Amino acid sequence: MNTKDLIKIEDDYFINTFTRQPVVLDHGEGVRVTDIDGNEYLDMFAGIAVSALGHNHPKLVKAIQDQAAKLIHISSIYYNEPALVYAKKLVDATNFDRIFYANSGAEANEGAIKLAVKYTGKSEVISTVDSFHGRTIMTLAATGHEEYHEPFKSVLPNGFINVPYNDIDAIKEAINENTAAIIVEPIQGEGGVNVPDANYLKEIEAICKENGIVFIVDEVQTGFGRCGTLFAHELFGVKPDIMTMAKGIGGGVPMGGILATEEVASAFVPGDHGTTFGGGPLVCAAANVVFDELTSEGFLDNVNEVGEYFIDELKKLDKDVIEDVRGKGLIVGLQLTKPGAEYVDKLREAGFLINCTAGNVLRFVPPLTITKADIDEFVKALDEIL
Ligand SMILES: Cc1ncc(COP(=O)(O)O)c(C=O)c1O
């Protein structure tokens, strides 16, 4: 079937939830993907900051193939070695003590909020304007976009308070004796690659400590090397009580999770939370490979070096349409003075996949394996198109 006929299947059969780019992708290699018509694209999007090791990574593919041939699924009722080995690796590499495996970012955030509520026995959660925490009913309530809430207002849970991002006074005003948790992205992704002031997270941490509030960092987008450290909260020198994760964790397989301190994690007992698929052997086999690569000698140094180079090169572009360039590691935003959708289309036609978020921010979240030469190729095309 050709591209037009395949896309028509979506029009005729799918529930209408996505505005997709009109390409049917077929295969990938490294930082490049190819559609069914043979057109190749430099992938500056990595499936929304997911394909951390790029496409067709030999070790990742082998681990998935080997594990698929052994055992794909067993449920949470039995132990499996990849999940146990991975848990120890990840927990030992962080300031957290315990893990819960989930299947997506939204599900991880659901579990994190439940844990904070159970731990504190309190009922309110503070989140930030322009945040994104997921599309389930509770994570939608936490997500700081009124327009997403509107059609579902009648069923959204109470107790979610939205305050402006990077505004510590707003948090101070919002807390009260019912506050269970503050959930925040260390750098807002969907909200437009918004990097907070250096002391913002530190001040949230202090407020949480003083008031017995659970500090949750949502690292679904920023985690797993995306910002040049294993997790972005490390950049701000904080030790949150809970961290949620997904996206890059498994290099493309659907997986998420929660990390928590011993103290907070102890609130859950069997029956409080669960999952059928979470922590399955297939996804954990993939996550082990991603973790080993991310923590291998020089990997994160390269993310930082290429990321800084990328931001410097973007800053050199002398265009009236550019309002701001910002980011950290390989999450980079180019804010325009006008809507960005037309540039997404023009870049795709020129062989580059990117996306636009918050209306006018071109967001670049390529595989972490991208090189300076790839960046040069992209910035040259962007320069011409802008
Ligand atoms: C910070 C953040 N949290 C949560 C989510 C939701 O993750 P998922 O789409 O895997 O449910 C996203 C997705 O973009 C995200 O960026």
The ligand as an SDF file (V2000), in Angstrom:
LIG
                    3D

 16 16  0  0  0  0  0  0  0  0999 V2000
    7.2100   15.4480   31.7340 C   0  0  0  0  0  0  0  0  0  0  0  0
    6.2340   14.4360   31.2310 C   0  0  0  0  0  0  0  0  0  0  0  0
    5.5120   13.7290   32.1050 N   0  0  0  0  0  0  0  0  0  0  0  0
    4.6400   12.7960   31.7110 C   0  0  0  0  0  0  0  0  0  0  0  0
    4.4200   12.5550   30.3790 C   0  0  0  0  0  0  0  0  0  0  0  0
    3.4350   11.5040   29.9520 C   0  0  0  0  0  0  0  0  0  0  0  0
    4.1260   10.3920   29.5200 O   0  0  0  0  0  0  0  0  0  0  0  0
    3.3830    9.2520   28.6480 P   0  0  0  0  0  0  0  0  0  0  0  0
    3.0160    9.8730   27.3420 O   0  0  0  0  0  0  0  0  0  0  0  0
    4.4050    8.1570   28.5420 O   0  0  0  0  0  0  0  0  0  0  0  0
    2.1920    8.8380   29.4460 O   0  0  0  0  0  0  0  0  0  0  0  0
    5.1510   13.2700   29.4170 C   0  0  0  0  0  0  0  0  0  0  0  0
    4.9250   13.0400   27.9790 C   0  0  0  0  0  0  0  0  0  0  0  0
    5.3030   13.8010   27.1310 O   0  0  0  0  0  0  0  0  0  0  0  0
    6.0800   14.2320   29.8550 C   0  0  0  0  0  0  0  0  0  0  0  0
    6.7920   14.9610   28.9840 O   0  0  0  0  0  0  0  0  0  0  0  0
  1  2  1  0
  2  3  1  0
  2 15  2  0
  3  4  2  0
  4  5  1  0
  5  6  1  0
  5 12  2  0
  6  7  1  0
  7  8  1  0
  8  9  2  0
  8 10  1  0
  8 11  1  0
 12 13  1  0
 12 15  1  0
 13 14  2  0
 15 16  1  0
M  END
$$$$
